[in-house]
């Protein structure tokens, strides 16, 4: 462990002591061979972005399906609870919805 630390600090000192723009021929911590580790960083970000897109589309799709399955009365109750409509308008619209449901044949 001490030998590795000494090697790294010596290499760092060599890099820092070199004139601006000049790099030593060989970095002590890099042996010059091909290393596939640089592929992991873009792969990580591609996976993160892909998961965000997947989660967003799934949430949007499930929200759209949920909204489609809600009946008119539940939507009307939500609008009344949020204060978008007053009590009189709520009762009038609820009466209209229930009259339409009575006239509709059973499924």
DSSP file (Angstrom, degrees, kcal/mol; ACC not computed):
  #  RESIDUE AA STRUCTURE BP1 BP2  ACC     N-H-->O    O-->H-N    N-H-->O    O-->H-N    TCO  KAPPA ALPHA  PHI   PSI    X-CA   Y-CA   Z-CA
    1    1 A X     >        0   0    0      0, 0.0     4,-2.1     0, 0.0     5,-0.2   0.000 360.0 360.0 360.0 -42.7    0.0    0.0    0.0
    2    2 A X  H  >  +     0   0    0      1,-0.2     4,-2.6     2,-0.2     5,-0.2   0.880 360.0  52.8 -67.2 -37.7    2.8    2.4    0.9
    3    3 A X  H  > S+     0   0    0      2,-0.2     4,-2.4     1,-0.2    -1,-0.2   0.898 109.6  48.7 -65.3 -39.6    4.7    1.6   -2.3
    4    4 A X  H  > S+     0   0    0      2,-0.2     4,-2.5     1,-0.2    -2,-0.2   0.912 112.2  48.3 -66.4 -41.7    1.6    2.3   -4.4
    5    5 A X  H  X S+     0   0    0     -4,-2.1     4,-2.6     2,-0.2     5,-0.2   0.904 112.0  49.4 -63.7 -41.8    1.0    5.6   -2.6
    6    6 A X  H  X S+     0   0    0     -4,-2.6     4,-2.3     1,-0.2    -2,-0.2   0.908 111.3  49.9 -63.8 -41.4    4.7    6.6   -3.1
    7    7 A X  H  X S+     0   0    0     -4,-2.4     4,-2.3     2,-0.2    -2,-0.2   0.912 112.2  47.1 -63.9 -43.0    4.4    5.7   -6.8
    8    8 A X  H  X S+     0   0    0     -4,-2.5     4,-2.5     2,-0.2    -2,-0.2   0.911 113.2  47.4 -66.7 -42.4    1.3    7.8   -7.2
    9    9 A X  H  X S+     0   0    0     -4,-2.6     4,-2.4     2,-0.2    -1,-0.2   0.883 112.1  50.6 -67.8 -36.0    2.7   10.8   -5.4
   10   10 A X  H  X S+     0   0    0     -4,-2.3     4,-2.0    -5,-0.2    -2,-0.2   0.909 112.3  47.4 -65.7 -40.9    6.0   10.6   -7.4
   11   11 A X  H  X S+     0   0    0     -4,-2.3     4,-2.2     2,-0.2    -2,-0.2   0.897 111.8  49.7 -66.4 -40.1    4.0   10.4  -10.6
   12   12 A X  H  X S+     0   0    0     -4,-2.5     4,-2.6     1,-0.2    -2,-0.2   0.901 109.5  51.3 -64.9 -40.8    1.8   13.4   -9.5
   13   13 A X  H  X S+     0   0    0     -4,-2.4     4,-2.0     1,-0.2    -1,-0.2   0.883 109.0  52.0 -62.7 -37.7    5.0   15.3   -8.6
   14   14 A X  H  X S+     0   0    0     -4,-2.0     4,-0.9     2,-0.2    -2,-0.2   0.914 111.3  46.4 -64.4 -42.8    6.4   14.5  -12.1
   15   15 A X  H  < S+     0   0    0     -4,-2.2     3,-0.4     1,-0.2    -2,-0.2   0.916 114.9  46.2 -66.3 -43.4    3.2   15.8  -13.8
   16   16 A X  H  < S+     0   0    0     -4,-2.6    -1,-0.2     1,-0.2    -2,-0.2   0.809 111.7  51.4 -70.7 -29.8    3.1   19.0  -11.7
   17   17 A X  H  < S+     0   0    0     -4,-2.0    -1,-0.2    -5,-0.2    -2,-0.2   0.647  89.1 101.2 -81.4 -15.4    6.8   19.7  -12.2
   18   18 A X  S  < S-     0   0    0     -4,-0.9     3,-0.1    -3,-0.4     6,-0.0  -0.345  85.7 -97.0 -69.2 150.5    6.5   19.4  -16.0
   19   19 A X    >   -     0   0    0      1,-0.1     3,-2.0     2,-0.1    -1,-0.1  -0.256  56.2 -78.3 -61.8 156.3    6.4   22.6  -18.1
   20   20 A X  T 3  S+     0   0    0      1,-0.3    -1,-0.1    -3,-0.1     3,-0.1  -0.339 120.0  16.0 -59.4 131.3    2.9   23.7  -19.1
   21   21 A X  T 3  S+     0   0    0      1,-0.3     2,-0.4    -3,-0.1    -1,-0.3   0.177 102.7 107.2  90.5 -17.2    1.7   21.7  -22.1
   22   22 A X    <   -     0   0    0     -3,-2.0     2,-0.4    -7,-0.1    -1,-0.3  -0.799  47.8-171.1 -97.2 135.9    4.3   19.0  -21.6
   23   23 A X        -     0   0    0     -2,-0.4    -8,-0.1    -3,-0.1    -4,-0.0  -0.937  30.0-104.0-121.0 146.1    3.2   15.6  -20.2
   24   24 A X        -     0   0    0     -2,-0.4     3,-0.1     1,-0.1    -9,-0.0  -0.287  31.4-115.0 -65.0 157.2    5.5   12.8  -19.2
   25   25 A X  S    S+     0   0    0      1,-0.2     2,-0.4     2,-0.0    -1,-0.1   0.816  98.8  24.5 -64.3 -31.5    5.8    9.9  -21.6
   26   26 A X  S    S-     0   0    0      6,-0.0     2,-0.4     3,-0.0    -1,-0.2  -0.988  71.2-140.1-141.8 128.3    4.2    7.5  -19.1
   27   27 A X    >   -     0   0    0     -2,-0.4     3,-1.2     3,-0.3   -15,-0.0  -0.707  19.2-136.9 -81.9 135.3    1.8    8.0  -16.2
   28   28 A X  T 3  S+     0   0    0     -2,-0.4    -1,-0.1     1,-0.2   -20,-0.1   0.780 102.9  47.7 -66.5 -24.7    2.7    5.8  -13.3
   29   29 A X  T 3  S+     0   0    0    -21,-0.1     2,-0.4     1,-0.1    -1,-0.2   0.457 107.2  62.8 -94.6  -0.6   -0.9    4.9  -12.6
   30   30 A X    <   -     0   0    0     -3,-1.2    -3,-0.3     1,-0.1    -1,-0.1  -0.986  60.6-164.9-127.8 123.3   -1.7    4.1  -16.2
   31   31 A X        -     0   0    0     -2,-0.4     3,-0.1    -5,-0.1    -1,-0.1   0.454  44.7-112.9 -89.7   0.9    0.0    1.2  -18.0
   32   32 A X  S    S+     0   0    0      1,-0.3     2,-0.1    -5,-0.0     3,-0.1   0.369  74.2 126.8  89.6  -6.5   -1.0    2.3  -21.5
   33   33 A X  S    S-     0   0    0      1,-0.1    -1,-0.3     0, 0.0     2,-0.2  -0.331  71.1 -84.9 -81.3 167.2   -3.3   -0.7  -22.2
   34   34 A X        -     0   0    0     -3,-0.1     2,-0.5    -2,-0.1    -1,-0.1  -0.522  43.9-168.5 -72.2 134.0   -6.9   -0.6  -23.3
   35   35 A X    >   -     0   0    0     -2,-0.2     3,-0.8     1,-0.1     4,-0.1  -0.984  17.6-159.1-127.5 122.2   -9.3   -0.2  -20.4
   36   36 A X  T >  S+     0   0    0     -2,-0.5     3,-1.7     1,-0.2     4,-0.4   0.452  71.9  97.4 -78.7   2.1  -13.1   -0.6  -21.0
   37   37 A X  T >> S+     0   0    0      1,-0.3     3,-1.5     2,-0.2     4,-0.6   0.806  70.2  67.2 -62.3 -29.6  -13.9    1.4  -17.8
   38   38 A X  H <> S+     0   0    0     -3,-0.8     4,-0.7     1,-0.3     3,-0.3   0.719  92.1  63.5 -65.7 -17.5  -14.5    4.6  -19.8
   39   39 A X  H <> S+     0   0    0     -3,-1.7     4,-1.6     1,-0.2    -1,-0.3   0.711  89.5  68.8 -75.9 -20.3  -17.6    2.9  -21.3
   40   40 A X  H <> S+     0   0    0     -3,-1.5     4,-2.6    -4,-0.4    -1,-0.2   0.855  91.5  57.8 -69.7 -34.7  -19.3    2.6  -17.9
   41   41 A X  H  X S+     0   0    0     -4,-0.6     4,-1.9    -3,-0.3     5,-0.2   0.955 111.1  39.1 -66.1 -50.8  -19.9    6.4  -17.5
   42   42 A X  H  X S+     0   0    0     -4,-0.7     4,-2.4     1,-0.2    -1,-0.2   0.894 115.9  54.1 -64.7 -35.4  -21.9    6.9  -20.7
   43   43 A X  H  X S+     0   0    0     -4,-1.6     4,-2.2     2,-0.2    -2,-0.2   0.903 106.7  51.9 -63.1 -40.7  -23.6    3.6  -20.1
   44   44 A X  H  X S+     0   0    0     -4,-2.6     4,-2.4     1,-0.2    -1,-0.2   0.937 112.3  44.5 -59.8 -48.4  -24.6    4.7  -16.6
   45   45 A X  H  X S+     0   0    0     -4,-1.9     4,-2.6     1,-0.2     5,-0.2   0.854 110.9  53.8 -69.5 -34.1  -26.2    8.0  -17.9
   46   46 A X  H  X S+     0   0    0     -4,-2.4     4,-2.5     2,-0.2    -1,-0.2   0.919 111.1  47.0 -63.6 -42.3  -27.9    6.2  -20.8
   47   47 A X  H  X S+     0   0    0     -4,-2.2     4,-2.6     2,-0.2    -2,-0.2   0.907 112.0  49.7 -65.4 -41.9  -29.5    3.8  -18.3
   48   48 A X  H  X S+     0   0    0     -4,-2.4     4,-2.1     2,-0.2    -2,-0.2   0.941 114.2  44.4 -62.9 -46.9  -30.5    6.7  -15.9
   49   49 A X  H  X S+     0   0    0     -4,-2.6     4,-2.3     1,-0.2    -2,-0.2   0.907 113.5  51.6 -64.9 -41.4  -32.1    8.7  -18.8
   50   50 A X  H  X S+     0   0    0     -4,-2.5     4,-2.5    -5,-0.2    -1,-0.2   0.901 109.8  49.0 -62.1 -41.6  -33.8    5.5  -20.1
   51   51 A X  H  X S+     0   0    0     -4,-2.6     4,-2.7     2,-0.2     5,-0.2   0.883 110.3  51.3 -66.2 -38.0  -35.3    4.7  -16.7
   52   52 A X  H  X S+     0   0    0     -4,-2.1     4,-2.4     2,-0.2    -2,-0.2   0.914 112.0  46.3 -64.6 -42.2  -36.6    8.2  -16.3
   53   53 A X  H  X S+     0   0    0     -4,-2.3     4,-2.6     2,-0.2     5,-0.2   0.925 113.5  49.3 -64.5 -44.1  -38.3    8.1  -19.7
   54   54 A X  H  X S+     0   0    0     -4,-2.5     4,-2.3     1,-0.2    -2,-0.2   0.935 113.5  45.6 -60.7 -47.5  -39.7    4.7  -18.9
   55   55 A X  H  X S+     0   0    0     -4,-2.7     4,-2.4     1,-0.2    -1,-0.2   0.894 113.3  50.4 -64.9 -40.2  -41.1    5.8  -15.5
   56   56 A X  H  X S+     0   0    0     -4,-2.4     4,-2.5    -5,-0.2    -2,-0.2   0.929 112.3  45.5 -64.4 -45.5  -42.5    9.0  -16.9
   57   57 A X  H  X S+     0   0    0     -4,-2.6     4,-2.5     2,-0.2    -1,-0.2   0.888 113.3  50.7 -65.8 -37.9  -44.3    7.3  -19.8
   58   58 A X  H  X S+     0   0    0     -4,-2.3     4,-2.5    -5,-0.2    -2,-0.2   0.917 112.1  46.5 -66.1 -42.6  -45.6    4.6  -17.5
   59   59 A X  H  X S+     0   0    0     -4,-2.4     4,-2.3     2,-0.2    -2,-0.2   0.910 113.4  48.9 -65.6 -41.7  -47.0    7.2  -15.0
   60   60 A X  H  X S+     0   0    0     -4,-2.5     4,-2.2     2,-0.2    -2,-0.2   0.920 112.8  47.9 -64.0 -43.0  -48.5    9.2  -17.8
   61   61 A X  H  X S+     0   0    0     -4,-2.5     4,-2.3     1,-0.2    -2,-0.2   0.911 112.8  47.3 -65.3 -43.0  -50.2    6.1  -19.3
   62   62 A X  H  X S+     0   0    0     -4,-2.5     4,-2.4     1,-0.2    -1,-0.2   0.872 111.8  51.1 -68.9 -34.6  -51.5    4.9  -15.9
   63   63 A X  H  X S+     0   0    0     -4,-2.3     4,-2.4     2,-0.2    -1,-0.2   0.904 110.4  49.1 -66.4 -40.5  -52.9    8.4  -15.1
   64   64 A X  H  X S+     0   0    0     -4,-2.2     4,-1.8     2,-0.2    -2,-0.2   0.912 112.7  47.5 -65.1 -41.8  -54.6    8.6  -18.5
   65   65 A X  H  X S+     0   0    0     -4,-2.3     4,-1.5     2,-0.2    -2,-0.2   0.900 111.6  50.9 -65.4 -40.3  -56.2    5.1  -17.9
   66   66 A X  H  X S+     0   0    0     -4,-2.4     4,-0.9     1,-0.2     3,-0.2   0.920 109.9  49.3 -62.6 -44.2  -57.2    6.1  -14.4
   67   67 A X  H  < S+     0   0    0     -4,-2.4     3,-0.4     1,-0.2    -1,-0.2   0.855 109.0  53.4 -64.9 -34.3  -58.9    9.3  -15.7
   68   68 A X  H  < S+     0   0    0     -4,-1.8    -1,-0.2     1,-0.2    -2,-0.2   0.818 108.1  50.2 -70.4 -29.9  -60.7    7.3  -18.4
   69   69 A X  H  < S+     0   0    0     -4,-1.5    -1,-0.2    -3,-0.2     2,-0.2   0.638  87.9 101.8 -84.6 -12.8  -62.2    4.9  -15.9
   70   70 A X  S  < S-     0   0    0     -4,-0.9     2,-0.1    -3,-0.4    -3,-0.0  -0.498  70.5-130.3 -73.0 137.5  -63.5    7.6  -13.5
   71   71 A X     >  -     0   0    0     -2,-0.2     4,-1.7     1,-0.1     5,-0.2  -0.326  24.1-104.6 -80.9 169.4  -67.2    8.2  -13.8
   72   72 A X  H  > S+     0   0    0      1,-0.2     4,-2.3     2,-0.2     5,-0.1   0.840 117.6  56.6 -63.4 -35.0  -68.7   11.6  -14.2
   73   73 A X  H  > S+     0   0    0      2,-0.2     4,-2.5     1,-0.2    -1,-0.2   0.901 106.2  48.4 -67.3 -40.2  -69.9   11.7  -10.5
   74   74 A X  H  > S+     0   0    0      2,-0.2     4,-2.2     1,-0.2    -1,-0.2   0.892 112.3  49.0 -68.8 -36.9  -66.4   11.2   -9.1
   75   75 A X  H  X S+     0   0    0     -4,-1.7     4,-2.3     2,-0.2    -1,-0.2   0.912 111.6  50.0 -65.0 -41.1  -64.9   13.9  -11.4
   76   76 A X  H  X S+     0   0    0     -4,-2.3     4,-2.1     2,-0.2    -2,-0.2   0.901 109.6  51.0 -63.6 -41.4  -67.7   16.2  -10.3
   77   77 A X  H  X S+     0   0    0     -4,-2.5     4,-2.5     2,-0.2    -2,-0.2   0.905 110.1  50.2 -61.8 -41.7  -67.0   15.4   -6.6
   78   78 A X  H  X S+     0   0    0     -4,-2.2     4,-2.2     2,-0.2    -2,-0.2   0.915 109.9  49.5 -64.0 -42.9  -63.3   16.2   -7.1
   79   79 A X  H  X>S+     0   0    0     -4,-2.3     5,-2.3     1,-0.2     6,-0.8   0.888 112.6  48.1 -64.2 -38.0  -64.1   19.5   -8.8
   80   80 A X  H ><5S+     0   0    0     -4,-2.1     3,-0.7     1,-0.2    -2,-0.2   0.904 110.9  51.1 -67.1 -41.2  -66.4   20.4   -5.9
   81   81 A X  H 3<5S+     0   0    0     -4,-2.5    -2,-0.2     1,-0.2    -1,-0.2   0.854 109.4  50.4 -65.6 -34.7  -63.8   19.4   -3.4
   82   82 A X  H 3<5S-     0   0    0     -4,-2.2    -1,-0.2    -5,-0.2    -2,-0.2   0.603 116.2-116.2 -78.6 -10.3  -61.1   21.6   -5.1
   83   83 A X  T <<5S+     0   0    0     -3,-0.7    -3,-0.2    -4,-0.6    -2,-0.1   0.644  77.8 127.9  86.3  15.2  -63.5   24.5   -5.1
   84   84 A X  S   <S+     0   0    0     -5,-2.3     2,-0.3    -6,-0.2    -4,-0.2   0.808  77.0  27.9 -73.4 -29.0  -63.8   24.8   -8.9
   85   85 A X  S    S-     0   0    0     -6,-0.8    -2,-0.2    -9,-0.1     2,-0.1  -0.932  82.9-123.6-129.5 155.1  -67.6   24.7   -8.7
   86   86 A X     >  -     0   0    0     -2,-0.3     4,-2.3     1,-0.1     5,-0.1  -0.320  36.0 -95.1 -91.1 179.5  -70.0   25.8   -5.9
   87   87 A X  H  > S+     0   0    0      1,-0.2     4,-2.6     2,-0.2     5,-0.2   0.887 121.4  51.7 -65.2 -41.0  -72.7   23.7   -4.2
   88   88 A X  H  > S+     0   0    0      1,-0.2     4,-2.4     2,-0.2    -1,-0.2   0.935 112.2  45.5 -62.0 -46.0  -75.6   24.8   -6.5
   89   89 A X  H  > S+     0   0    0      1,-0.2     4,-2.6     2,-0.2     5,-0.2   0.897 112.0  53.6 -64.5 -38.8  -73.6   24.0   -9.6
   90   90 A X  H  X S+     0   0    0     -4,-2.3     4,-2.5     1,-0.2    -2,-0.2   0.942 110.8  45.2 -59.0 -49.5  -72.6   20.7   -8.1
   91   91 A X  H  X S+     0   0    0     -4,-2.6     4,-2.2     2,-0.2    -2,-0.2   0.894 113.4  50.2 -64.9 -39.7  -76.1   19.7   -7.3
   92   92 A X  H  X S+     0   0    0     -4,-2.4     4,-2.0    -5,-0.2    -1,-0.2   0.944 114.3  43.3 -63.1 -47.9  -77.4   20.7  -10.8
   93   93 A X  H  X S+     0   0    0     -4,-2.6     4,-2.6     1,-0.2    -2,-0.2   0.879 112.1  53.7 -67.4 -36.8  -74.7   18.8  -12.6
   94   94 A X  H  X S+     0   0    0     -4,-2.5     4,-2.3    -5,-0.2    -1,-0.2   0.902 108.3  50.4 -62.9 -40.6  -75.2   15.8  -10.3
   95   95 A X  H  X S+     0   0    0     -4,-2.2     4,-2.1     2,-0.2    -2,-0.2   0.910 110.5  49.5 -63.5 -42.3  -78.9   15.7  -11.1
   96   96 A X  H  X S+     0   0    0     -4,-2.0     4,-2.1     1,-0.2    -2,-0.2   0.923 111.3  49.3 -62.9 -44.2  -78.2   15.9  -14.8
   97   97 A X  H  X S+     0   0    0     -4,-2.6     4,-2.0     1,-0.2    -2,-0.2   0.908 111.5  48.1 -62.7 -41.7  -75.7   13.0  -14.6
   98   98 A X  H  X S+     0   0    0     -4,-2.3     4,-1.7     1,-0.2    -1,-0.2   0.854 110.2  51.8 -70.2 -33.5  -78.1   10.8  -12.6
   99   99 A X  H  X S+     0   0    0     -4,-2.1     4,-1.5     2,-0.2    -1,-0.2   0.894 110.0  49.6 -67.3 -38.5  -80.9   11.5  -15.0
  100  100 A X  H  X S+     0   0    0     -4,-2.1     4,-0.8     1,-0.2    -2,-0.2   0.880 109.1  52.7 -66.5 -37.1  -78.6   10.5  -17.9
  101  101 A X  H  < S+     0   0    0     -4,-2.0     3,-0.4     1,-0.2    -1,-0.2   0.859 106.4  52.7 -67.2 -35.0  -77.7    7.3  -16.1
  102  102 A X  H  < S+     0   0    0     -4,-1.7    -1,-0.2     1,-0.2    -2,-0.2   0.862 109.2  49.4 -67.7 -34.7  -81.3    6.3  -15.6
  103  103 A X  H  < S+     0   0    0     -4,-1.5     2,-0.3    -5,-0.1    -1,-0.2   0.641  94.2  91.9 -79.2 -13.6  -82.0    6.7  -19.3
  104  104 A X  S  < S-     0   0    0     -4,-0.8     3,-0.1    -3,-0.4     2,-0.1  -0.617  83.7-113.8 -83.6 137.5  -79.0    4.6  -20.3
  105  105 A X        -     0   0    0     -2,-0.3    -1,-0.1     1,-0.1    -2,-0.1  -0.396  37.8 -99.2 -68.9 149.5  -79.6    0.8  -20.8
  106  106 A X              0   0    0      1,-0.1    -1,-0.1    -4,-0.1    -4,-0.0  -0.352 360.0 360.0 -67.8 146.3  -77.8   -1.5  -18.3
  107  107 A X              0   0    0     -3,-0.1    -1,-0.1    -2,-0.0    -2,-0.0   0.437 360.0 360.0 -92.1 360.0  -74.6   -3.1  -19.4
